[in-house]
Every structure is written in structure tokens, then in C-alpha cells.
Amino acid sequence: MRVQDTSGSLRLNAIAGTYVVMLGFDMDQADCRSLLGFSVNRTSHDEDESGYLTGMKGFAATDPGFARGAQYSTHQHPVQSFQCADYSANSSRRSAARRASRKPPHK
């Protein structure tokens, strides 16, 4: 299954297979200034649970000292790439994802 969605200048392409959903992000260059990355929250309707996808890259300023190879929530440590994947997807479950571009808080 393939899905495309746009919110402002943020565009998302999702390609779902049996066990993996590939996510590709696109954004106007002008809106990429100070962009930290992207966070993805997935809701499983069948299992009634929700949570942010995790990754292995974190920001030094918010890293509490996780061990090497630890998984970081994309809510606190956004994906720092224009593509990522959800490897915990399953074709027998109904789920939905919310995505957001993350920028530093205004000071």
C-alpha cells in the first residue's frame, strides 16, 4: 500500500509492505532552516496502543547517558534524515501514524 500526505510544506510518502513501512519526508528548503528532524507517532488500533517510533541517533543536549546502541524516542530525538522505516509493522494489524517536523523551541 502507498499513501501520500501533505501538511503545509511537509510532504510524506509511506510505502507499506508485510512487516515494514518505509517513510519518506520532503519539505521546502526554506522551511528546513533550524529543522531538527521528524518525529513519528504510531497508533495500533487493534492493540489499543500508541507510541513514538525509535531510532539510534540522539542529541547530546538531551541524551541522559544512554548506552551505545540504545533506542531513542523520535519525540525527544527526531529522525535526522528524510527517510526512515517502521520495522515493527504487521500486515494483520490496523495502524495509523502521525508525523511532525521538529524545530527548536522559540526563546
PyRosetta script that sets phi, psi and omega in degrees:
from pyrosetta import init, pose_from_sequence

init()
pose = pose_from_sequence("MRVQDTSGSLRLNAIAGTYVVMLGFDMDQADCRSLLGFSVNRTSHDEDESGYLTGMKGFAATDPGFARGAQYSTHQHPVQSFQCADYSANSSRRSAARRASRKPPHK")
pose.set_psi(1, 142.0)
pose.set_omega(1, 178.0)
pose.set_phi(2, -124.0)
pose.set_psi(2, 136.3)
pose.set_omega(2, 179.9)
pose.set_phi(3, -135.5)
pose.set_psi(3, 137.9)
pose.set_omega(3, 173.9)
pose.set_phi(4, -122.0)
pose.set_psi(4, 142.2)
pose.set_omega(4, 179.5)
pose.set_phi(5, -146.2)
pose.set_psi(5, 147.3)
pose.set_omega(5, 179.2)
pose.set_phi(6, -132.0)
pose.set_psi(6, 137.0)
pose.set_omega(6, 174.7)
pose.set_phi(7, -139.0)
pose.set_psi(7, 106.9)
pose.set_omega(7, -174.0)
pose.set_phi(8, 64.1)
pose.set_psi(8, -128.5)
pose.set_omega(8, 178.8)
pose.set_phi(9, -93.5)
pose.set_psi(9, -0.6)
pose.set_omega(9, 179.0)
pose.set_phi(10, -87.4)
pose.set_psi(10, 121.9)
pose.set_omega(10, 178.3)
pose.set_phi(11, -117.6)
pose.set_psi(11, 140.1)
pose.set_omega(11, -178.7)
pose.set_phi(12, -127.0)
pose.set_psi(12, 133.8)
pose.set_omega(12, 170.4)
pose.set_phi(13, -117.6)
pose.set_psi(13, 127.3)
pose.set_omega(13, 178.2)
pose.set_phi(14, -121.6)
pose.set_psi(14, 131.7)
pose.set_omega(14, 177.0)
pose.set_phi(15, -122.9)
pose.set_psi(15, 115.4)
pose.set_omega(15, -175.7)
pose.set_phi(16, -102.4)
pose.set_psi(16, 131.1)
pose.set_omega(16, 172.1)
pose.set_phi(17, -108.9)
pose.set_psi(17, -158.4)
pose.set_omega(17, -178.7)
pose.set_phi(18, -69.5)
pose.set_psi(18, -42.2)
pose.set_omega(18, -176.2)
pose.set_phi(19, -129.2)
pose.set_psi(19, 1.6)
pose.set_omega(19, -176.8)
pose.set_phi(20, -137.2)
pose.set_psi(20, 139.8)
pose.set_omega(20, 171.4)
pose.set_phi(21, -117.8)
pose.set_psi(21, 117.7)
pose.set_omega(21, 176.9)
pose.set_phi(22, -88.7)
pose.set_psi(22, 134.0)
pose.set_omega(22, -179.7)
pose.set_phi(23, -118.8)
pose.set_psi(23, 130.4)
pose.set_omega(23, 176.3)
pose.set_phi(24, -122.9)
pose.set_psi(24, 129.4)
pose.set_omega(24, -178.3)
pose.set_phi(25, -108.7)
pose.set_psi(25, 147.2)
pose.set_omega(25, 174.2)
pose.set_phi(26, -140.9)
pose.set_psi(26, 144.9)
pose.set_omega(26, -177.1)
pose.set_phi(27, -153.1)
pose.set_psi(27, 144.5)
pose.set_omega(27, 176.5)
pose.set_phi(28, -58.2)
pose.set_psi(28, 138.3)
pose.set_omega(28, -176.6)
pose.set_phi(29, -56.2)
pose.set_psi(29, -37.8)
pose.set_omega(29, -179.2)
pose.set_phi(30, -62.2)
pose.set_psi(30, -30.0)
pose.set_omega(30, -179.7)
pose.set_phi(31, -86.4)
pose.set_psi(31, -3.8)
pose.set_omega(31, -179.4)
pose.set_phi(32, -84.8)
pose.set_psi(32, -10.1)
pose.set_omega(32, 177.8)
pose.set_phi(33, -60.6)
pose.set_psi(33, 129.1)
pose.set_omega(33, -179.4)
pose.set_phi(34, 65.1)
pose.set_psi(34, 14.5)
pose.set_omega(34, 177.2)
pose.set_phi(35, -68.6)
pose.set_psi(35, 126.5)
pose.set_omega(35, 176.9)
pose.set_phi(36, -86.5)
pose.set_psi(36, -29.3)
pose.set_omega(36, -178.3)
pose.set_phi(37, 148.0)
pose.set_psi(37, -154.7)
pose.set_omega(37, -174.7)
pose.set_phi(38, -130.8)
pose.set_psi(38, 140.7)
pose.set_omega(38, 173.8)
pose.set_phi(39, -114.4)
pose.set_psi(39, 146.5)
pose.set_omega(39, -177.7)
pose.set_phi(40, -130.7)
pose.set_psi(40, 122.8)
pose.set_omega(40, 176.8)
pose.set_phi(41, -108.9)
pose.set_psi(41, 123.6)
pose.set_omega(41, -178.6)
pose.set_phi(42, -109.0)
pose.set_psi(42, 134.7)
pose.set_omega(42, 175.8)
pose.set_phi(43, -113.5)
pose.set_psi(43, 127.2)
pose.set_omega(43, 174.7)
pose.set_phi(44, -98.3)
pose.set_psi(44, 109.7)
pose.set_omega(44, -177.9)
pose.set_phi(45, -69.8)
pose.set_psi(45, -32.9)
pose.set_omega(45, -179.2)
pose.set_phi(46, -72.1)
pose.set_psi(46, -34.6)
pose.set_omega(46, -177.1)
pose.set_phi(47, -101.7)
pose.set_psi(47, 1.6)
pose.set_omega(47, 178.6)
pose.set_phi(48, 49.8)
pose.set_psi(48, 50.5)
pose.set_omega(48, 177.1)
pose.set_phi(49, -139.4)
pose.set_psi(49, 156.1)
pose.set_omega(49, -177.8)
pose.set_phi(50, -143.1)
pose.set_psi(50, 146.5)
pose.set_omega(50, 177.1)
pose.set_phi(51, -174.2)
pose.set_psi(51, 161.1)
pose.set_omega(51, 178.9)
pose.set_phi(52, -80.1)
pose.set_psi(52, 142.3)
pose.set_omega(52, 173.0)
pose.set_phi(53, -62.7)
pose.set_psi(53, 156.7)
pose.set_omega(53, 179.9)
pose.set_phi(54, -114.0)
pose.set_psi(54, 160.4)
pose.set_omega(54, 177.2)
pose.set_phi(55, -144.4)
pose.set_psi(55, -177.9)
pose.set_omega(55, -176.4)
pose.set_phi(56, -111.4)
pose.set_psi(56, 3.5)
pose.set_omega(56, 178.3)
pose.set_phi(57, -107.3)
pose.set_psi(57, 132.6)
pose.set_omega(57, 179.2)
pose.set_phi(58, -129.8)
pose.set_psi(58, 169.2)
pose.set_omega(58, 176.4)
pose.set_phi(59, -96.9)
pose.set_psi(59, 134.6)
pose.set_omega(59, -179.0)
pose.set_phi(60, -57.4)
pose.set_psi(60, -37.0)
pose.set_omega(60, -176.9)
pose.set_phi(61, -66.6)
pose.set_psi(61, -25.0)
pose.set_omega(61, -178.0)
pose.set_phi(62, -116.8)
pose.set_psi(62, 6.4)
pose.set_omega(62, -180.0)
pose.set_phi(63, -80.3)
pose.set_psi(63, 117.6)
pose.set_omega(63, -180.0)
pose.set_phi(64, -81.4)
pose.set_psi(64, 10.3)
pose.set_omega(64, 180.0)
pose.set_phi(65, 100.6)
pose.set_psi(65, 33.5)
pose.set_omega(65, 178.4)
pose.set_phi(66, -60.2)
pose.set_psi(66, 148.6)
pose.set_omega(66, 178.0)
pose.set_phi(67, -68.1)
pose.set_psi(67, 156.3)
pose.set_omega(67, 177.0)
pose.set_phi(68, -55.8)
pose.set_psi(68, 133.2)
pose.set_omega(68, -179.9)
pose.set_phi(69, 85.3)
pose.set_psi(69, 2.4)
pose.set_omega(69, 179.8)
pose.set_phi(70, -68.2)
pose.set_psi(70, 157.1)
pose.set_omega(70, 178.1)
pose.set_phi(71, -96.3)
pose.set_psi(71, 134.2)
pose.set_omega(71, -179.5)
pose.set_phi(72, -111.5)
pose.set_psi(72, 141.3)
pose.set_omega(72, 174.7)
pose.set_phi(73, -68.5)
pose.set_psi(73, 135.6)
pose.set_omega(73, 178.2)
pose.set_phi(74, -71.9)
pose.set_psi(74, -7.9)
pose.set_omega(74, 175.1)
pose.set_phi(75, -71.1)
pose.set_psi(75, -44.6)
pose.set_omega(75, 179.1)
pose.set_phi(76, -90.8)
pose.set_psi(76, -27.4)
pose.set_omega(76, -176.7)
pose.set_phi(77, -131.0)
pose.set_psi(77, 81.3)
pose.set_omega(77, -174.2)
pose.set_phi(78, -60.1)
pose.set_psi(78, 153.1)
pose.set_omega(78, 175.8)
pose.set_phi(79, -60.9)
pose.set_psi(79, 126.6)
pose.set_omega(79, -175.6)
pose.set_phi(80, -101.5)
pose.set_psi(80, 43.1)
pose.set_omega(80, -178.4)
pose.set_phi(81, -149.7)
pose.set_psi(81, 164.4)
pose.set_omega(81, 177.9)
pose.set_phi(82, -93.9)
pose.set_psi(82, 13.9)
pose.set_omega(82, 173.3)
pose.set_phi(83, -151.1)
pose.set_psi(83, 148.4)
pose.set_omega(83, 174.8)
pose.set_phi(84, -158.8)
pose.set_psi(84, 179.0)
pose.set_omega(84, -178.7)
pose.set_phi(85, -143.5)
pose.set_psi(85, 150.4)
pose.set_omega(85, 173.3)
pose.set_phi(86, -104.5)
pose.set_psi(86, 105.3)
pose.set_omega(86, -176.8)
pose.set_phi(87, -88.2)
pose.set_psi(87, 2.2)
pose.set_omega(87, 179.6)
pose.set_phi(88, -104.3)
pose.set_psi(88, 12.3)
pose.set_omega(88, 178.8)
pose.set_phi(89, -69.8)
pose.set_psi(89, 159.5)
pose.set_omega(89, -179.7)
pose.set_phi(90, -149.8)
pose.set_psi(90, 129.9)
pose.set_omega(90, -174.9)
pose.set_phi(91, -67.1)
pose.set_psi(91, -16.1)
pose.set_omega(91, -179.5)
pose.set_phi(92, -91.1)
pose.set_psi(92, -1.0)
pose.set_omega(92, -179.9)
pose.set_phi(93, -110.2)
pose.set_psi(93, 144.3)
pose.set_omega(93, 173.1)
pose.set_phi(94, -92.2)
pose.set_psi(94, 127.1)
pose.set_omega(94, 179.5)
pose.set_phi(95, -146.3)
pose.set_psi(95, 164.4)
pose.set_omega(95, 178.5)
pose.set_phi(96, -139.4)
pose.set_psi(96, 154.1)
pose.set_omega(96, -179.9)
pose.set_phi(97, -127.7)
pose.set_psi(97, 142.1)
pose.set_omega(97, 171.0)
pose.set_phi(98, -112.7)
pose.set_psi(98, 139.5)
pose.set_omega(98, 180.0)
pose.set_phi(99, -126.4)
pose.set_psi(99, 155.7)
pose.set_omega(99, 179.1)
pose.set_phi(100, -151.6)
pose.set_psi(100, 142.4)
pose.set_omega(100, 170.7)
pose.set_phi(101, -81.8)
pose.set_psi(101, 143.4)
pose.set_omega(101, -175.7)
pose.set_phi(102, -115.3)
pose.set_psi(102, 127.8)
pose.set_omega(102, 176.3)
pose.set_phi(103, -125.4)
pose.set_psi(103, 158.8)
pose.set_omega(103, 179.5)
pose.set_phi(104, -63.3)
pose.set_psi(104, 149.8)
pose.set_omega(104, 178.0)
pose.set_phi(105, -63.4)
pose.set_psi(105, 148.8)
pose.set_omega(105, 177.5)
pose.set_phi(106, -70.5)
pose.set_psi(106, 140.5)
pose.set_omega(106, 179.0)
pose.set_phi(107, -112.3)
pose.dump_pdb("model.pdb")
